[in-house]
């Protein structure tokens, strides 16, 4: 039996209410320079969706060791997703710190240029190998493209799509899948 239009409208109203009330905190890790500028831009885009983005360079105390503050913060339950764009030696080191951490690894969403993605690229690098291990264990390694390359999404598009869907799942999916 199909639901009537009134029931669908009520469902949509209730979903939108819950969606806007639901909180989601995500960390945005990656390279400095242009990478930092991009993460700041993504943080603003997420804010419009009611998603709190954390950029460690801006949001963590500068006078405390960043690697200690990062690890401590990301291990806590408040941060539900950790996006890391592995595009520099520093972000590769961060990935190395977190991909085997039992509290952070399940939250990690790894973004790599498609050329280094273990399934889509041709690289046989240590990074690609580590991504394959992480992907086999947790399944969250996403290829992205630089501008003008097909068929992959850009970094900001990948993050926004995943964060929004996670928030939708948080509002509806947990309820559906926990029955």
N, C-alpha and C positions, 0 to 999 in steps of 0.2 A: 504494500500500500504506500502510495506516495504521500509525503507530508504536504499539508495545505500551505498556501502562500503566507498566511498569518504565522504559522509555526516557523517557517523559514525566516521571516522578517524578525521574529522574536529571537531566534537562534543568532542571527547576524548582529542584532543589537547587543545581546549578552556577550558574544565573542568580542565585539569592539570595546565594550566596557572593560572586560577582563584583560584584553590586550593592552589597553592604555594604562591599566592599574598594575600590570605585571612589571616587575623590575628585572633587568638583565644587565649584568656588568661584564664587559669584555676587555681584555688587555690587548693592546696593539704593539707588537714587537717587530723590530727590523732594523735596517741600516739608518745611519744619520744622514745629514745632507738632504738630498731630494727625497729620500725614504722617510725622513722625519716630517718633512713638509706634507708628504702624501698621507702619513698616519694622522697628522693634525686635521687634514681635510676630511679623512674618513671619520674621525671622531665627531666632527660637526654634522656630517651626514647621518651618522647613527643617532645623534642627539635628537634629530627631527623625528626619528622613529621611537623615541622614548627609551633608547638603549644607551647606557653609560659606557663610554669608551675611556680607557686608561692608557695614556701615553707616558711611560715611565720617566722620560726626560723632563716632562712637564709636571707630572703628578706625584712623584716621589721626592722625599727630602734630598737635596743635593749634597748635604754634608754627611750622609750615611752611605756606606759602601753599596753601590747600586746592585751588585750581584746578590748581596744578602737581602736587601729590601725586596728585590724582585722575587727571589725564591720564596721568601716568607709570605709575601702578598699572594702570589699565584697558587700557593699550596692551600690557602684558606678557601672555604666554601663560598664566600661572597663573589669571587670571580668564577664565572661558569664556563667561559670560553677564552682561550688564549690563541690569538692569531699571530703567527710568526712568519714574516716574509723573509725567507732565507736568500739574501741577495748580497751579502758581504761577509767578510771573515768574522766580524763581530756577531752578526745574526746567526752564522753557522755555529759559532761557539755557544750562543744561547740555546740553539736547537740541541746541541750536544749535551748541555746541562740538563735539559728538560725531557728529552725523549725517552729516557729510562726512569724518570722520577715517577713513582707509582701514584702520587697525588696530582701531579701536573699533566702527565702524558695523556690521560683520558680527556682532558680539556683542550688539548693542543690541536689546532688546525694549522697545518703546515702548508705554506704557499711557496712554490718554486717555479721559476721560469720553465716552461714546458720542455725546453731543451735538456733540463736536468731532472725532469720527472722520470721516475723509474720505469713507467710504462709507456710514456709518450715520447721521451727524448732518446737520444742516442749516446748520451754520456755514460761512461763507465767509471765515474769518479767516486771517491770516498763518500761525498755528499749524496750522490744518487743511491749508493749502496745503503747508507744509513736511512735514507728516505724509504727505501724498499723494506728494510727491517721494520721501521715504524709503521709503514702502511700495512704490512702483513699482520702486525700485532693490533693496530688500532684503526687502520683504514682511512685516516684523515690527511691525505697528501693531495693537494689540489694544484693542477698546472694553471699558469696564467700566461698571458702574452704581453709583450710590449705593444705600443700602439701600431696599428696597421697589420698585425699578423693574425692569421685565422687558424683554427676555428675557436680559440680559447677566449675566455673573458679576461678583462683587465683586473688587477688586484682589488681595486675598490668595489668592482661589481661582484667579485667572488665573496668578499667579506660581507657586503650588505645582503646579498642573497642568503648566505648561510646564517647570519645573525638574525635576520627577520624570520626565517623558517624555524630556527631554534626557539625564538620567542613564541611563535605560533604553537609549536609543539609543547612548549612549557604551559601554555594556556589550555590547549585541547588534548594534545597527544598523551601527556602523562596520565591524564584522566582516562583516556580510551585504552591505552596499553596496560594500565594497572588493574584492569578488571579481570 
